[in-house]
Amino acid sequence: MATYLIRRLLIAIPSLLGISVILFTVLAMAPGDPFSEMATNPNVPPEVREALRASFGLNDPIMVRYLRWLSAMAQGDWGFSFASRINVDDLILQRLPTTLFVVGSSQILALCVALPVGIYAATRPYSVFDQIANTLAFVGFSLPTFFTGLLFILIFSVSLDWFPFVYRSDIAATGWRWYWEMFRQAIMPITVLGLFQAASYTRYVRSAVLDVIRLDYVTTARAKGLSERKVTLRHITRNALIPVVTLVALQMPAVFGGALVTEQIFRVPGIGSLLIDAILANDTPVIMAVTFVFSCLVVFFNLIADILYGWLDPRISFS
């Protein structure tokens, strides 16, 4: 296992380098820079603006700037945010835990809904439950998160006044009261993102279980006299989860993309809202660092998926 992990991490390094080159080149060639607002400010002379650009190396060739950025990243220096006036790594560390909490909780919710619903629907195909589950799944992934988010705000915040519609990080409470208020304000963004993913996962789980349920070894297990519950849990579900794990890993970029929208709707102070604010302010160091962090998280979740393959299917060897 250790050898396999080391090999996968070594393979991930060229992938991340390639991603960083593409991201840095696109951002460097994009119009605008952190000092573009100074061009419209009559109090800032043009020579001062050019001196600032030169001091930050913005006039250097793209490759020189990239190598300088890569060397600084390797030493733990992620740059300086021109908009927030603090180091980028401190800014990301302030926001990343919130995003991971919202995304992680939404994925747990999605799997807790999709697995039992998908498995139960597949074991009873074309039943009333199956048709209702399919209809709700189609409706779920047809509605974008910004629509369901606004709908949740109108129903549960404006009409019923159950949950706050703005995520606050400065809650004036202590002890268990603080934890309850943090959980209460996270319910709606987690539910919106989780149900959207659950709709997609439910259809995929149902399809994977239907493929496995017709195989010969399932028929053999039933012929041996095993109960339907044991056949479903031990012989069908475990093998059907392998393509589902692949789907969850491949869906992580879309999940983080959905988190960008959800964080903007509910004003969640996460890394997604940080990226949007940085794009609006042309804060290139923050944009580069956040997108690179997203890339690292996607590579990490794909590594987790590969490890889960071996647990789900004993035939897969890491040696």
TADAGI-V163984 format. One record per residue. N is the residue number from 1. RES is the residue in one small letter. OMEGA is omega in whole degrees, 0 to 359 (NA if undefined). D_LAST is the distance of its C-alpha to the last C-alpha in Angstrom with 1 decimal. Layout:
# TADAGI-V163984
[[N & RES & OMEGA & D_LAST] [N & RES & OMEGA & D_LAST]]
This chain:
# TADAGI-V163984
[[1 & m & 181 & 7.1] [2 & a & 179 & 9.4] [3 & t & 180 & 7.7] [4 & y & 180 & 6.9] [5 & l & 179 & 10.5] [6 & i & 179 & 11.9] [7 & r & 179 & 10.8] [8 & r & 178 & 12.3] [9 & l & 177 & 15.3] [10 & l & 177 & 15.9] [11 & i & 182 & 16.0] [12 & a & 183 & 18.4] [13 & i & 177 & 20.8] [14 & p & 179 & 22.2] [15 & s & 180 & 22.5] [16 & l & 176 & 24.5] [17 & l & 178 & 26.6] [18 & g & 178 & 27.5] [19 & i & 181 & 28.5] [20 & s & 178 & 30.5] [21 & v & 181 & 32.3] [22 & i & 181 & 33.3] [23 & l & 183 & 34.5] [24 & f & 180 & 36.4] [25 & t & 179 & 38.1] [26 & v & 180 & 39.2] [27 & l & 180 & 40.6] [28 & a & 181 & 42.3] [29 & m & 180 & 43.9] [30 & a & 179 & 45.0] [31 & p & 179 & 48.7] [32 & g & 176 & 49.8] [33 & d & 183 & 48.7] [34 & p & 183 & 49.2] [35 & f & 182 & 52.7] [36 & s & 179 & 54.0] [37 & e & 181 & 56.0] [38 & m & 181 & 58.0] [39 & a & 180 & 59.4] [40 & t & 180 & 61.5] [41 & n & 183 & 62.5] [42 & p & 181 & 65.9] [43 & n & 181 & 65.6] [44 & v & 180 & 62.7] [45 & p & 180 & 63.9] [46 & p & 181 & 61.8] [47 & e & 177 & 61.5] [48 & v & 179 & 59.9] [49 & r & 179 & 57.3] [50 & e & 177 & 56.5] [51 & a & 177 & 56.3] [52 & l & 177 & 53.7] [53 & r & 180 & 51.7] [54 & a & 181 & 51.8] [55 & s & 177 & 50.9] [56 & f & 176 & 47.7] [57 & g & 182 & 46.9] [58 & l & 178 & 47.3] [59 & n & 180 & 49.3] [60 & d & 175 & 46.7] [61 & p & 185 & 44.6] [62 & i & 182 & 41.6] [63 & m & 178 & 39.1] [64 & v & 179 & 40.8] [65 & r & 180 & 40.7] [66 & y & 180 & 37.0] [67 & l & 177 & 36.1] [68 & r & 178 & 38.3] [69 & w & 181 & 36.6] [70 & l & 178 & 33.1] [71 & s & 179 & 34.1] [72 & a & 178 & 35.8] [73 & m & 180 & 32.8] [74 & a & 179 & 30.6] [75 & q & 179 & 33.2] [76 & g & 178 & 33.4] [77 & d & 184 & 36.6] [78 & w & 178 & 36.3] [79 & g & 185 & 40.0] [80 & f & 180 & 43.2] [81 & s & 180 & 44.3] [82 & f & 182 & 47.7] [83 & a & 184 & 48.6] [84 & s & 178 & 47.6] [85 & r & 174 & 48.4] [86 & i & 179 & 45.4] [87 & n & 184 & 42.0] [88 & v & 182 & 39.5] [89 & d & 176 & 36.7] [90 & d & 180 & 39.3] [91 & l & 180 & 40.2] [92 & i & 180 & 36.7] [93 & l & 176 & 35.9] [94 & q & 187 & 39.1] [95 & r & 188 & 38.2] [96 & l & 180 & 34.4] [97 & p & 180 & 34.3] [98 & t & 179 & 36.9] [99 & t & 179 & 34.9] [100 & l & 177 & 31.7] [101 & f & 182 & 33.8] [102 & v & 181 & 35.4] [103 & v & 180 & 32.4] [104 & g & 179 & 30.2] [105 & s & 179 & 33.0] [106 & s & 178 & 33.8] [107 & q & 176 & 30.2] [108 & i & 177 & 30.4] [109 & l & 181 & 33.8] [110 & a & 181 & 32.7] [111 & l & 178 & 29.8] [112 & c & 177 & 32.2] [113 & v & 189 & 34.7] [114 & a & 185 & 32.6] [115 & l & 180 & 30.4] [116 & p & 181 & 33.3] [117 & v & 181 & 35.7] [118 & g & 180 & 33.3] [119 & i & 181 & 32.2] [120 & y & 179 & 35.8] [121 & a & 181 & 37.2] [122 & a & 179 & 34.7] [123 & t & 176 & 35.6] [124 & r & 185 & 39.3] [125 & p & 177 & 39.4] [126 & y & 174 & 42.8] [127 & s & 179 & 44.2] [128 & v & 178 & 46.2] [129 & f & 180 & 43.4] [130 & d & 181 & 41.1] [131 & q & 177 & 43.8] [132 & i & 179 & 44.5] [133 & a & 178 & 40.9] [134 & n & 180 & 40.5] [135 & t & 179 & 43.8] [136 & l & 178 & 42.8] [137 & a & 177 & 39.4] [138 & f & 179 & 41.2] [139 & v & 184 & 43.7] [140 & g & 182 & 41.1] [141 & f & 172 & 39.1] [142 & s & 180 & 42.3] [143 & l & 179 & 43.9] [144 & p & 184 & 42.7] [145 & t & 180 & 42.0] [146 & f & 178 & 45.1] [147 & f & 180 & 47.3] [148 & t & 177 & 45.8] [149 & g & 177 & 45.9] [150 & l & 178 & 49.6] [151 & l & 178 & 50.3] [152 & f & 180 & 48.8] [153 & i & 180 & 50.9] [154 & l & 185 & 54.0] [155 & i & 191 & 53.5] [156 & f & 179 & 51.9] [157 & s & 184 & 53.4] [158 & v & 185 & 56.6] [159 & s & 186 & 57.9] [160 & l & 180 & 56.5] [161 & d & 178 & 55.8] [162 & w & 186 & 52.8] [163 & f & 173 & 50.4] [164 & p & 182 & 50.9] [165 & f & 175 & 50.1] [166 & v & 181 & 49.5] [167 & y & 182 & 46.6] [168 & r & 177 & 48.0] [169 & s & 182 & 46.3] [170 & d & 181 & 49.6] [171 & i & 181 & 50.2] [172 & a & 179 & 53.0] [173 & a & 180 & 51.7] [174 & t & 176 & 50.1] [175 & g & 182 & 48.1] [176 & w & 178 & 47.1] [177 & r & 179 & 49.5] [178 & w & 179 & 47.4] [179 & y & 180 & 44.2] [180 & w & 180 & 46.1] [181 & e & 177 & 47.5] [182 & m & 178 & 44.2] [183 & f & 183 & 42.7] [184 & r & 182 & 45.8] [185 & q & 178 & 45.8] [186 & a & 185 & 42.1] [187 & i & 186 & 42.5] [188 & m & 177 & 43.8] [189 & p & 178 & 41.4] [190 & i & 181 & 38.4] [191 & t & 180 & 40.0] [192 & v & 181 & 40.8] [193 & l & 182 & 37.3] [194 & g & 180 & 35.7] [195 & l & 177 & 37.9] [196 & f & 178 & 37.4] [197 & q & 180 & 33.7] [198 & a & 179 & 34.1] [199 & a & 179 & 36.3] [200 & s & 181 & 33.6] [201 & y & 182 & 30.8] [202 & t & 179 & 33.2] [203 & r & 182 & 33.7] [204 & y & 177 & 30.0] [205 & v & 179 & 29.2] [206 & r & 180 & 32.1] [207 & s & 181 & 31.0] [208 & a & 179 & 27.4] [209 & v & 178 & 28.8] [210 & l & 177 & 31.4] [211 & d & 184 & 28.8] [212 & v & 189 & 26.9] [213 & i & 181 & 30.1] [214 & r & 184 & 31.3] [215 & l & 187 & 28.4] [216 & d & 184 & 29.1] [217 & y & 175 & 26.9] [218 & v & 177 & 28.9] [219 & t & 178 & 32.0] [220 & t & 179 & 30.8] [221 & a & 178 & 30.1] [222 & r & 181 & 33.6] [223 & a & 178 & 35.1] [224 & k & 177 & 33.7] [225 & g & 178 & 35.9] [226 & l & 178 & 33.5] [227 & s & 182 & 35.3] [228 & e & 179 & 34.9] [229 & r & 178 & 33.6] [230 & k & 179 & 30.7] [231 & v & 183 & 29.9] [232 & t & 186 & 30.0] [233 & l & 188 & 27.9] [234 & r & 187 & 25.3] [235 & h & 183 & 25.0] [236 & i & 188 & 26.3] [237 & t & 185 & 25.6] [238 & r & 179 & 21.9] [239 & n & 179 & 21.0] [240 & a & 182 & 23.6] [241 & l & 183 & 22.2] [242 & i & 176 & 19.2] [243 & p & 178 & 21.6] [244 & v & 177 & 23.6] [245 & v & 177 & 20.8] [246 & t & 180 & 20.6] [247 & l & 181 & 24.3] [248 & v & 179 & 24.5] [249 & a & 181 & 22.2] [250 & l & 181 & 24.1] [251 & q & 184 & 27.4] [252 & m & 175 & 27.0] [253 & p & 178 & 29.1] [254 & a & 179 & 31.7] [255 & v & 178 & 31.7] [256 & f & 174 & 32.4] [257 & g & 176 & 35.0] [258 & g & 178 & 36.6] [259 & a & 177 & 36.6] [260 & l & 181 & 38.7] [261 & v & 183 & 41.4] [262 & t & 180 & 41.3] [263 & e & 177 & 41.6] [264 & q & 182 & 44.6] [265 & i & 184 & 46.3] [266 & f & 180 & 46.0] [267 & r & 177 & 46.3] [268 & v & 182 & 43.1] [269 & p & 181 & 42.6] [270 & g & 183 & 39.0] [271 & i & 178 & 37.2] [272 & g & 177 & 38.2] [273 & s & 175 & 41.9] [274 & l & 179 & 41.3] [275 & l & 179 & 40.0] [276 & i & 179 & 43.0] [277 & d & 179 & 45.4] [278 & a & 178 & 43.9] [279 & i & 180 & 44.2] [280 & l & 182 & 47.9] [281 & a & 184 & 48.6] [282 & n & 180 & 46.8] [283 & d & 188 & 44.9] [284 & t & 180 & 42.4] [285 & p & 180 & 40.4] [286 & v & 179 & 39.7] [287 & i & 181 & 38.9] [288 & m & 183 & 36.3] [289 & a & 182 & 34.7] [290 & v & 179 & 34.6] [291 & t & 178 & 33.1] [292 & f & 176 & 30.5] [293 & v & 176 & 29.7] [294 & f & 180 & 29.4] [295 & s & 179 & 26.9] [296 & c & 179 & 24.7] [297 & l & 178 & 25.0] [298 & v & 178 & 24.0] [299 & v & 179 & 20.8] [300 & f & 181 & 20.0] [301 & f & 175 & 20.6] [302 & n & 175 & 18.4] [303 & l & 177 & 15.5] [304 & i & 180 & 16.6] [305 & a & 179 & 16.7] [306 & d & 178 & 13.1] [307 & i & 179 & 12.2] [308 & l & 178 & 14.9] [309 & y & 181 & 13.5] [310 & g & 178 & 10.9] [311 & w & 181 & 13.9] [312 & l & 183 & 16.2] [313 & d & 181 & 14.4] [314 & p & 180 & 12.4] [315 & r & 180 & 11.6] [316 & i & 181 & 9.2] [317 & s & 179 & 5.5] [318 & f & 182 & 3.8] [319 & s & NA & 0.0]]
